[in-house]
Amino acid sequence: MKHLGISLLVLGSLTACGEKSDDKNSESGTTITAGSGPISVAALAKPSDLGTLSRAEVILAMESNRADFLATEIEEPEAEEPVEEEGDVDCAAALSTVQVVAEGDTMSVDINLDMTECLKKAWSEAGEGVTASVTKAVMSFYIRQTCVGGDLSSFNGKMLDEVGNPPECDNNKVLMNMTSEMVASISGNGQSMDINSNSTNVFGTDANEPCLMTKTADGYAQDGCVEIFKSVGPEGNGDNEYTKYTHNSLKWVASPNNTWYTSGSIAVDMNDWAGAVTFRGADINPLYTMEYGTEKINGTLTVPSGLYFKNSLQRAVKRSLPDLRKMR
């Protein structure tokens, strides 16, 4: 993960694109309710029925997701933020009304976001000839950040988009749980899309506890953190996906650019394939290996461009929602 991990500050960036008016949020059809805390450790387990990935699919996945292995990402200037089209409905805009809970050295957000009615409205207005049925579209966020030895109590009760940079921490603990469930069908212009999935994104430890990032003399260090991306569909193993990254002795330095970790490795578990990415320096492309049975892949990751740290969670949420403009 990046030098601050997935934190409340990143979740706050999700509110930047939407309307901030309480009235407009309520009219959008999105509702927010209190969450139920961290998900269970059992929910992190690897599904027993997974599709078999081909060699080509694994290579494509490693290349497509190479930003997952960056230590730092470019931060995009505010002026270059994508502009929403007039009339677009932003179903995540209601997040701007969420209040942070903070006490002592810890602040957190624990909510359920029901976008079912909002998406019905948004997709019904997607364009002429487009029809949509949305049965369920729910996301949950549990995010906890601890600035060990710091004082975050002044953030208690603030809206997400009001949270600025917290005090500098030598030891920073982060836990992020994000789940989503969506059942919908969309058709238009000769195309159709059926969605029926449950997904889980986690950053923390194997026990789903906050992961520790420490400040060192020349940068930052992290060991034992895990990232899990899990998606389970209704049609059996062909719809199920599982990826797990385990951070091993990672070190890195702060940078305004896309850079790699300076040392350490990330173990990769992708469906039935297993391997690792090995880091050799901030500006040296890392090597990776992946194995399954007698199959073995050796590759090198190259630095991606056009990726922005502060919007990483926003990108994750938007990836969960189909882009209906492609169907117009």
C-alpha positions in Angstrom: 0.0 0.0 0.0 0.9 3.6 -0.3 2.6 5.5 2.5 -0.7 6.3 4.4 -2.3 3.0 3.5 -6.1 2.9 2.7 -7.4 5.4 5.2 -10.2 7.8 6.1 -8.4 10.4 4.1 -8.8 8.3 1.0 -12.4 7.6 1.7 -12.9 11.4 2.1 -11.7 11.9 -1.5 -14.8 10.0 -2.6 -17.0 12.9 -1.5 -15.2 15.5 -3.7 -17.0 14.7 -6.9 -20.5 14.8 -5.6 -23.1 17.4 -4.5 -22.6 18.4 -0.8 -26.2 19.5 -0.2 -28.1 17.3 2.3 -31.3 17.9 0.3 -29.8 16.7 -2.9 -28.3 13.7 -1.2 -31.6 12.6 0.2 -33.3 13.2 -3.2 -30.6 10.9 -4.9 -32.1 7.8 -3.3 -28.9 6.8 -1.5 -29.3 6.0 2.2 -26.7 5.6 4.9 -27.1 3.5 8.0 -24.7 2.5 10.8 -22.4 -0.4 10.1 -21.8 -3.5 12.2 -18.0 -3.3 12.6 -15.3 -5.3 11.0 -16.2 -8.3 8.9 -15.5 -11.8 10.2 -12.2 -13.5 9.6 -14.1 -16.3 8.0 -15.3 -13.9 5.3 -11.7 -13.5 4.2 -11.2 -17.1 3.4 -10.3 -18.3 -0.1 -13.4 -19.7 -1.9 -13.2 -23.5 -2.3 -14.5 -23.3 -5.9 -12.4 -21.1 -8.1 -12.0 -21.0 -11.8 -8.7 -22.1 -13.3 -6.7 -19.2 -14.8 -4.7 -19.6 -17.9 -1.1 -18.5 -18.2 -2.2 -15.6 -20.4 -4.9 -14.5 -17.9 -2.4 -14.4 -15.1 0.1 -12.3 -17.1 -2.7 -9.9 -18.1 -3.8 -9.6 -14.5 -0.3 -8.8 -13.2 0.1 -6.2 -15.9 -3.3 -4.7 -15.5 -3.0 -4.5 -11.7 0.6 -3.4 -11.6 -0.4 -0.2 -9.7 -1.2 -2.4 -6.8 2.5 -2.9 -6.3 3.5 0.8 -6.3 4.8 2.3 -3.0 3.7 5.8 -4.0 1.5 7.2 -6.8 1.2 10.6 -8.5 -1.3 13.0 -7.0 -3.5 14.7 -9.5 -4.0 18.5 -9.2 -7.6 19.5 -8.2 -8.1 21.3 -11.5 -7.7 18.1 -13.4 -10.4 16.2 -11.6 -12.9 14.6 -14.1 -16.0 16.7 -14.6 -19.3 15.0 -14.2 -21.7 15.4 -17.1 -24.7 17.6 -16.5 -27.6 15.7 -15.2 -25.4 12.8 -14.0 -26.6 11.2 -10.7 -23.7 10.7 -8.2 -24.8 7.8 -5.9 -21.8 8.2 -3.7 -22.3 11.9 -3.0 -24.1 11.1 0.2 -20.8 10.1 1.7 -20.1 13.9 2.2 -22.6 13.8 5.1 -20.9 11.0 7.0 -19.3 12.0 10.3 -16.0 10.7 11.5 -15.9 9.1 15.0 -12.6 10.0 16.8 -11.3 9.4 20.3 -7.8 9.6 21.5 -5.4 8.4 18.8 -8.0 6.7 16.6 -10.6 7.8 14.1 -13.0 5.6 12.2 -16.0 5.3 9.8 -18.5 2.4 10.0 -21.4 2.7 7.6 -23.7 0.9 5.1 -24.4 2.7 1.8 -27.6 1.5 0.1 -27.6 2.8 -3.5 -30.4 0.7 -4.8 -32.9 3.4 -5.4 -30.3 5.9 -6.6 -29.0 3.5 -9.2 -32.5 2.7 -10.4 -32.9 6.5 -11.0 -29.4 7.0 -12.5 -29.6 4.0 -14.9 -33.2 4.8 -16.0 -31.8 8.2 -17.1 -28.7 6.7 -18.8 -30.0 7.2 -22.3 -32.8 6.5 -24.8 -33.4 2.8 -25.2 -31.6 1.8 -22.0 -33.5 -0.2 -19.5 -32.3 -1.3 -16.1 -33.5 -3.4 -13.2 -31.7 -3.0 -9.8 -32.7 -5.4 -7.1 -29.8 -4.6 -4.7 -26.8 -2.3 -4.6 -25.3 -2.1 -1.2 -21.8 -1.2 0.0 -20.3 -1.2 3.5 -17.2 0.6 4.7 -15.4 -0.1 8.0 -12.2 2.0 8.2 -10.1 2.6 11.3 -6.9 4.6 11.5 -4.7 4.9 14.6 -2.0 7.5 15.0 -0.1 5.8 17.8 0.8 8.4 20.4 -1.1 11.1 18.6 -4.3 12.9 19.3 -7.1 12.7 16.7 -10.0 13.7 19.0 -10.4 17.0 17.3 -11.7 15.2 14.2 -14.7 13.7 16.1 -18.0 14.7 14.5 -16.4 16.2 11.4 -17.7 15.4 7.9 -15.5 13.2 5.8 -14.7 16.0 3.4 -13.6 18.2 6.3 -10.9 15.9 7.4 -7.5 17.3 6.6 -4.1 15.8 7.2 -3.9 14.3 10.7 -0.8 14.8 12.9 2.4 13.1 11.6 2.7 9.7 13.0 5.8 7.6 13.5 3.6 4.5 13.9 0.3 4.4 11.9 -2.2 1.5 12.0 -4.8 1.1 9.3 -7.7 -1.4 8.8 -10.0 -1.2 5.8 -13.0 -3.5 5.1 -15.2 -2.8 2.1 -17.9 -5.1 0.9 -20.5 -4.8 -1.9 -23.5 -6.8 -3.1 -25.1 -6.0 -6.4 -27.9 -7.7 -8.3 -29.0 -5.9 -11.5 -29.6 -6.3 -15.2 -29.1 -3.6 -17.9 -29.9 -3.6 -21.6 -29.7 -1.1 -24.4 -28.5 -0.7 -28.0 -28.2 -4.4 -28.5 -26.1 -5.0 -25.5 -27.0 -6.6 -22.1 -25.3 -6.8 -18.8 -26.3 -9.1 -15.9 -24.7 -8.4 -12.5 -25.0 -10.7 -9.5 -22.0 -10.6 -7.2 -20.6 -10.2 -3.7 -17.2 -8.7 -3.3 -14.9 -8.1 -0.4 -11.8 -5.8 -0.3 -9.6 -5.8 2.8 -6.4 -4.2 4.0 -5.1 -5.2 7.4 -3.7 -8.4 8.8 -4.7 -12.1 8.4 -6.7 -11.7 11.6 -8.4 -8.6 10.1 -6.7 -6.3 12.6 -5.1 -2.9 11.8 -1.8 -3.2 10.1 1.2 -1.2 11.3 3.3 1.1 9.2 6.3 2.6 10.8 8.4 5.6 10.0 12.1 5.0 9.7 15.2 7.2 9.4 15.0 7.3 5.6 11.4 6.4 4.9 8.7 3.9 5.9 8.5 0.2 6.6 5.7 -2.4 6.7 5.6 -6.2 7.3 2.8 -8.7 7.5 0.1 -6.6 6.1 -2.3 -8.3 3.7 -4.6 -7.1 0.9 -7.5 -9.3 -0.2 -9.8 -8.9 -3.2 -12.6 -11.5 -3.3 -15.6 -11.8 -5.6 -18.2 -14.6 -5.5 -20.8 -14.9 -8.2 -23.9 -17.1 -8.5 -22.9 -19.4 -11.3 -20.2 -21.5 -9.6 -16.4 -21.4 -9.8 -16.2 -19.6 -13.1 -17.5 -16.5 -11.4 -15.4 -16.6 -8.3 -12.1 -14.7 -8.0 -9.6 -14.4 -5.2 -6.4 -12.4 -5.0 -4.3 -12.0 -1.8 -1.1 -9.9 -1.4 1.1 -10.4 1.6 3.6 -7.7 2.4 7.0 -9.0 3.5 9.6 -6.6 4.9 8.6 -3.7 2.6 10.5 -0.4 2.8 9.9 2.8 0.8 10.5 6.5 0.7 8.0 9.4 0.2 7.8 10.6 -3.4 5.5 12.7 -5.6 6.0 10.2 -8.4 5.0 6.6 -9.2 7.7 4.6 -7.5 8.2 1.1 -6.3 9.2 -0.2 -2.9 12.9 0.1 -2.3 13.2 -3.4 -0.9 11.1 -6.4 0.3 8.5 -8.5 -1.5 4.8 -9.1 -1.9 3.6 -12.7 -2.0 0.8 -13.1 -4.6 -2.0 -15.7 -4.3 -4.3 -15.5 -7.4 -6.9 -18.2 -7.6 -4.8 -21.3 -7.8 -1.6 -19.5 -8.8 1.0 -18.4 -6.3 4.2 -16.3 -6.6 5.8 -13.1 -5.5 6.9 -9.6 -6.7 10.5 -8.8 -5.6 11.5 -5.2 -5.2 15.0 -3.9 -6.0 14.8 -0.2 -5.7 12.3 2.7 -6.0 13.2 3.3 -9.7 14.0 -0.3 -10.7 11.2 -2.3 -12.2 10.5 -5.3 -9.9 10.6 -8.9 -11.0 7.7 -11.3 -10.5 7.2 -15.1 -10.6 3.9 -17.0 -10.6 3.5 -20.8 -10.5 0.7 -23.4 -10.8 1.5 -27.0 -11.1 4.2 -27.3 -13.7 3.5 -23.9 -15.2 5.8 -21.0 -14.3 5.8 -17.4 -15.3 8.7 -15.0 -15.0 8.1 -11.3 -15.7 8.9 -7.7 -15.0 6.4 -5.0 -14.0 6.8 -1.5 -15.6 5.7 1.8 -14.0 2.1 2.7 -14.9 1.1 6.2 -15.7 -2.0 8.3 -15.0 -2.8 6.8 -11.6 -3.6 9.0 -8.6 -3.2 7.9 -4.9 -5.9 10.1 -3.4 -8.5 8.6 -5.7 -7.6 5.0 -5.3 -10.7 4.1 -3.2 -12.9 6.2 -5.5 -11.6 4.1 -8.5 -12.4 0.9 -6.6 -16.0 2.0 -5.9 -16.5 3.2 -9.5 -15.1 -0.1 -10.8 -18.0 -1.8 -9.0 -20.5 0.1 -11.0 -20.9 -0.4 -14.8 -20.3 2.6 -17.1 -23.6 2.9 -18.9 -22.3 5.6 -21.2 -20.7 2.7 -23.1 -24.2 1.5 -23.9 -25.5 4.8 -25.3 
